């Protein structure tokens, strides 16, 4: 019985198949090698602080208890500010004139007068206030250019005094809002946040009767 004819074998085909297989293996090896190198460089960079890892910001926020609240500027109702204007200069009628301007702006004013004898105010003005009057004092000072805040821990109530000094020129333009700095509620501040800092007011001078 005759045997079926067989196809001639191409010795070069087998060689080409082996070469393609080796090429695919080499490509896979190179790709894996580059991925490993990339991961190593990335990890080293995060460890050394060259850049932030994908979870760095979230971890930092969790560690710090969330973003720290900030102080904000708020408007003060002029009617809530009770002020007495005192003249510490040699300009006659200055306290009365400024009082009339403050009335026109809606502030609650007392009877104007002169500062105690010997009182010296070289700045534009001083706003003197007690612990309960800090917000009113800030609001008033915001419309008196160059005014200094002077705290008096022993002063009761929210009323403040405005002492006009030698450098006084005028109030801020009509329509300027009264503003104050409102600190965040301590209960809302995470323990990791530093307490807010504000400039300390000037110490109050020795008390003297006013007229």
DAUR-V552488 format. One record per residue. N is the residue number from 0. D_CENTER is the distance of its C-alpha to the mean C-alpha in Angstrom with 1 decimal. Layout:
BEGIN
N;D_CENTER  N;D_CENTER
END
This chain:
BEGIN
0;101.9  1;99.8  2;96.2  3;93.4  4;92.2  5;88.9  6;86.3  7;86.2  8;83.3  9;80.8  10;79.8  11;77.0  12;75.1  13;74.6  14;73.2  15;70.8  16;69.6  17;69.0  18;67.0  19;64.8  20;64.1  21;63.2  22;60.9  23;59.1  24;58.8  25;57.5  26;54.8  27;53.6  28;53.5  29;51.6  30;49.0  31;48.6  32;48.3  33;45.6  34;43.5  35;43.9  36;42.9  37;39.8  38;38.7  39;39.3  40;37.3  41;34.4  42;34.4  43;34.7  44;31.7  45;29.5  46;30.9  47;30.4  48;26.8  49;27.9  50;26.2  51;24.6  52;27.1  53;27.1  54;25.8  55;23.4  56;20.2  57;21.5  58;22.7  59;19.5  60;17.7  61;20.6  62;20.7  63;17.1  64;17.7  65;15.4  66;11.7  67;9.5  68;8.1  69;4.8  70;5.7  71;7.1  72;9.7  73;13.1  74;16.6  75;19.1  76;22.8  77;24.9  78;27.7  79;25.7  80;25.6  81;28.8  82;29.4  83;32.4  84;32.6  85;34.5  86;35.9  87;35.7  88;37.3  89;40.9  90;40.3  91;42.4  92;41.0  93;37.4  94;36.1  95;38.2  96;37.0  97;33.3  98;34.0  99;35.7  100;32.7  101;30.4  102;33.1  103;33.0  104;29.3  105;29.9  106;28.8  107;31.1  108;32.8  109;35.4  110;38.3  111;37.4  112;39.0  113;39.0  114;37.0  115;39.1  116;41.6  117;40.2  118;36.6  119;35.0  120;31.8  121;31.5  122;28.1  123;27.8  124;27.2  125;26.1  126;24.7  127;26.1  128;25.0  129;25.5  130;23.3  131;23.8  132;23.1  133;19.6  134;18.2  135;21.3  136;21.0  137;17.5  138;18.9  139;22.0  140;20.4  141;18.4  142;21.9  143;23.6  144;22.7  145;22.8  146;22.8  147;22.0  148;20.9  149;23.7  150;23.5  151;26.9  152;26.8  153;30.4  154;29.9  155;30.4  156;29.2  157;26.5  158;28.4  159;27.3  160;29.2  161;28.6  162;30.5  163;31.3  164;31.6  165;33.7  166;31.0  167;30.4  168;31.0  169;29.7  170;27.2  171;24.7  172;26.6  173;27.9  174;25.8  175;22.5  176;20.3  177;19.4  178;15.7  179;13.8  180;10.5  181;10.9  182;9.9  183;10.6  184;14.3  185;15.3  186;17.8  187;15.3  188;13.5  189;15.6  190;17.6  191;16.4  192;12.7  193;12.4  194;12.0  195;9.0  196;10.2  197;10.9  198;13.8  199;17.0  200;19.3  201;22.6  202;25.4  203;27.8  204;31.2  205;34.4  206;35.1  207;37.8  208;39.4  209;38.4  210;40.8
END
